[in-house]
């Protein structure tokens, strides 16, 4: 069923690796959702029955049955798109100043063109020649670039910001950001690469390589991003690769296997 045909109240089956078609609430199943595109969180978020999910986020591990609650323009992703469009269409203080300056400069250009026409016509030039000189003066003095440069810069700036995950509420915010000298972050994880890495570990009562080999054998069977970080660390250290059996994954708690 195409996403455009999904209606509020429809029950959707979301398999591992699939994108969630629209905003909704989980009715059955447990999984972890990659919401980095919307929230910036680098790690997937655990979801179970009753949890809200965001359209266009990615289901990573388990199968979910989701009841659609918002579709079309009401979804979180659609509101983000509308916010970017609103920012591109808004006017910054600099643009309003440029518009006022352009108005007066256009008026000056028209007055100058009229004066040029009258001067050449009274000097004995033909009407066609006087009009040619008048149009030349108007074209040269008309500040067309002044009226186009500012909105073009705002449109390009907000567009590039959106591609990099930065959303500007309006053009004023974009212009004001040039004077920012301090940035305060209210949470962690939003500025990372989204690629967890093992930096160090402590082994107690067992050799480091032996412990790492056992843990990596279990984590190879898991799809969790932290599991991938452990496996990559083990490979980089060159520890032996062991086989694991009877693997089981307990959402929200961890994994287990027989090595």
Steps between C-alpha positions, in 0.01 A plus 500: 500500500652840405573731792266762352207260546562435871225647717492575876402182681656261249717220643842478336748211508857635520772242444867534603690736271184671375404864536192580705247642249342760729470613862330248723487300822643150545226248572707182493867406493832627631780656301749785481433796273767716335361854540827681422351663192244685714644525852873480435540218753786277390369179661171322422218549748326197656130476416230270633120490521366850568808684374464777244700473178590761240434458132807448275709369793657156449406180682824316576448170682151367573163488326239756607132549446433873502164681507516813282409821684616780267535501123591746228560859611438413867810279537817619671701473177245708307511769769880512472472546123243776553736668749780508241265642236377765743858601577580529129197721440550725803685833490801582714561856629780536246265405219238753609770768505614392153140516373460856628832602348408336171170691488673837526779401264246389238326834540832678447568286193163590349552870570848478349367324191230763455753782539731330248218470247402866536861620484578315177164585341540870578857482369365402158528123507225288350237344726636149433854605591382684813301191610807280442716718726224517762460121507878462529507723806207317664652155437840602636371673813211262586602297812359165385781304666427668835146363505601150390820437693353496852205262443722273291757483779229421757350226284838338437603535866186337640518225237863414579421511872214252456731261313736509798226452758478867605152654482448877511159611620512816289737725307556721805646204687731427207626859490541515879703177502790690340555670836488186717806462721376238749307175446330322794389137456227357721567133433768258386520289189371753249842607370660157462567315175250230592779238494566369854856384566658306786770714661603276790386209717601337828532123544479361855606143573542413130741591224406802288526317168304201631222722633487704180484184287205365702309828492564551126376147423163587657477851355558374142151355512342828612379787281542765769738785404695457825552136407659608175736727691614210721557273200699766314716557809567126530597474134732799532676333796532174310337274761397146395155463342278257691164342409187565706184292519156523663500876448214692660421869502308657788383850394598762756726259691767355272600180323617152597652198328704187556863533385 
